[in-house]
Amino acid sequence: LENNTVLMDKLKKIQQENEDLKARMDKHMELSRQLSTEQAVLQESLEKESKVNKRLSMENEELLWKLHNGDLCSPRKLSPSSPSVPLQSPRNSGNFSSPA
């Protein structure tokens, strides 16, 4: 009878530890789901930023090419979302000679 009581106490203790571990596992799974969702949102945001950066870089290269080749007078449609960008910043003013 005494041995049975000891075993029952051990069983209760192990069952409680099991419940605690299940609760911890559930919390970890929920945190993992949240982090996965956040990662997906951040990845999408990064991809959008990369596309915008690439577009702006290409626009910049085009403007620099036009500036260098004296082709700034030709009409060009800017997209409505494109802000008006100064063609030559003060720090870049000495990079190219002015067209004749």
C-alpha positions in Angstrom: 0.0 0.0 0.0 2.8 2.4 0.9 4.6 1.5 -2.4 1.4 2.2 -4.3 1.1 5.6 -2.7 4.6 6.5 -3.6 4.0 5.4 -7.2 0.7 7.4 -7.4 2.6 10.5 -6.2 5.3 10.0 -8.9 2.6 9.4 -11.5 0.8 12.7 -10.5 4.2 14.5 -10.6 5.0 13.1 -14.1 1.5 13.9 -15.4 1.9 17.5 -14.1 5.3 17.8 -15.8 3.7 16.4 -19.0 0.9 19.1 -18.9 3.5 21.8 -18.3 5.6 20.6 -21.3 2.4 20.5 -23.5 1.6 24.1 -22.5 5.2 25.2 -23.3 5.0 23.4 -26.6 1.7 25.1 -27.5 3.3 28.5 -26.6 6.3 27.7 -28.8 4.1 26.7 -31.7 2.1 29.9 -31.4 5.2 32.0 -31.3 6.6 30.1 -34.3 3.4 30.8 -36.3 3.6 34.5 -35.3 7.3 34.7 -36.4 6.5 32.9 -39.7 3.8 35.4 -40.4 6.0 38.3 -39.5 8.8 36.9 -41.7 6.4 36.6 -44.7 5.3 40.2 -44.2 8.9 41.5 -43.9 10.0 39.4 -47.0 7.2 40.9 -49.0 8.1 44.4 -47.8 11.7 43.8 -48.7 10.8 42.6 -52.2 8.7 45.8 -52.7 11.5 48.0 -51.5 14.0 46.2 -53.7 11.8 46.8 -56.8 11.4 50.5 -56.0 15.2 50.8 -55.4 15.9 49.1 -58.7 13.5 51.3 -60.5 15.0 54.4 -59.0 18.5 53.2 -59.7 17.6 52.7 -63.4 15.9 56.1 -63.5 19.0 57.6 -62.0 21.3 55.9 -64.6 19.0 57.1 -67.4 19.1 60.7 -66.2 22.9 60.5 -65.7 23.2 59.2 -69.2 21.0 61.9 -70.6 22.9 64.5 -68.7 26.2 63.2 -70.0 25.0 63.1 -73.6 23.1 66.4 -73.6 19.7 64.7 -74.1 17.8 66.4 -71.3 15.6 68.5 -73.7 13.8 65.5 -75.1 10.3 64.9 -73.7 10.0 62.0 -71.3 6.9 60.8 -69.6 7.4 60.4 -65.9 5.2 58.0 -64.0 2.7 59.8 -61.7 4.3 58.3 -58.7 7.7 59.6 -59.6 8.6 62.7 -57.6 10.3 65.5 -59.5 14.0 64.8 -59.1 16.6 67.5 -59.5 18.7 66.6 -62.5 21.9 67.6 -60.9 22.7 67.7 -57.2 25.4 70.2 -56.0 27.7 67.4 -55.0 27.6 65.8 -58.5 27.9 69.2 -60.3 31.5 68.6 -61.4 31.0 65.0 -62.6 30.1 65.9 -66.2 31.0 68.8 -68.5 28.0 70.9 -69.6 26.7 70.2 -73.0 27.7 72.9 -75.6 
